[in-house]
Amino acid sequence: MYARKLVYFTSGLCVEARFRCMASAVEVASCVRSSRTMASWSAEYKQQTHSSKQHGSCRHLSAMSYVMRHGVHSIRTMSQSTLDPSEAKKFQLLANKWWNEHGEFAALHSMNDLRVPFIRDNLLNVHSGRQWGRPLSGIRILDVGCGGGLLTEPLGRLGADVVGIDPVEDSIRTAELHASFDPVLRERVQYRACTLEEISEEEAEGFDAVVASEVVEHLADLDTFAICCNQVLKPGGSLFITTINRTNLSYALAIVAAERLLHIVPSGTHEWDKFISPVELERLLESNCLFVESVRGMLFNPLFGSWSWTQSTSINYALHAVKQREQPQPDHAHTPADPEDHTAETDTRTGAGAGAGAGAGAGAGQN
């Protein structure tokens, strides 16, 4: 059976390669740029990242400036909503199949072997001294696009307080039903049928971490997504994303092979134009004060149904970003003390004013 699938897969790649060669020169050039290795694109703007952190400045780019900076494939509909109704319809039809480990979401089930430790270990680097057996206790996580709770539940079992959100109400009902059989999860996991922008209005700086796994390639507006992530995260909070790069190879494997030949995921699940490269995603996040700490390539083996880490980010990748702890503050010009202010004059003579000012500044910096 696998031999026959591999024959179909190889044939599909040949046909796809012939098709891709007919693409326009602009599209090919864009694909080549987006398939650069991590070393090349990291070096390109590492200096810009350092400069942004040093000066504490973050840029909120408009849609037009972002397109001009990053190219045609960065065009996003500035709808002020992350919800794409056509994507919601796709998952509406699959809402009762989330927990079939051998069905349409089998690859997501096995992805937990990578993404759960990736989230856990990076959070533990920031939040130390946790309880034995509950390493994420006391950490509040927002799981965006949680679906049936495939990632929400294991994070809850690690001790985290998790809020899973999804715009598809039937998926939320599936998640709630599955979690109801575990009394531990009933205490730690909460589900809501809503969008990210809706909860961001209610939960400003309310979460230690935001998880968006296999979600950004289904959203209508990534600019709104980045803004809302910044809004719901506490200063120093973490953002975790797993998604698909936009390269020729990802088109051949994630769409032609996975959807049309091997049927690993339902046909029509992904749209190649919605994929985003690591360099584009990092620039978008950093323009919203979310600075990328690490990016790791992921590879799926269809023969064994398992995932592994890889050096290449040309297909799937995982990203960890951290919200800037201190927001930019405007510079205040120095104004001389009022001559009539005798208190300031006394403090200057005795030195008490300087001491009190330093103490107040230190206290404010610790909050």
Salt bridges, closest charged atoms under 4 A:
GLU27 OE2 - ARG20 NH2 3.09
GLU44 OE1 - ARG36 NH1 2.48
GLU44 OE2 - ARG283 NH2 2.64
ASP84 OD2 - LYS274 NZ 2.29
GLU87 OE2 - LYS90 NZ 3.52
GLU87 OE1 - HIS218 ND1 2.95
GLU87 OE2 - LYS274 NZ 3.48
GLU104 OE2 - LYS97 NZ 3.34
ASP121 OD1 - ARG120 NE 2.84
GLU153 OE1 - ARG157 NH2 3.18
GLU153 OE2 - HIS178 ND1 2.72
GLU169 OE1 - ARG173 NH2 3.37
ASP170 OD1 - ARG173 NH1 2.46
ASP182 OD2 - ARG157 NE 3.42
GLU202 OE1 - ARG192 NH1 3.00
GLU203 OE2 - ARG140 NH2 3.06
GLU205 OE2 - LYS323 NZ 3.52
ASP208 OD1 - LYS234 NZ 3.30
GLU217 OE2 - HIS218 NE2 3.97
GLU259 OE2 - HIS270 ND1 3.12
GLU271 OE2 - LYS90 NZ 3.66
GLU280 OE1 - ARG246 NH1 3.00
GLU345 OE1 - HIS342 ND1 3.93
GLU345 OE2 - ARG349 NH1 3.32
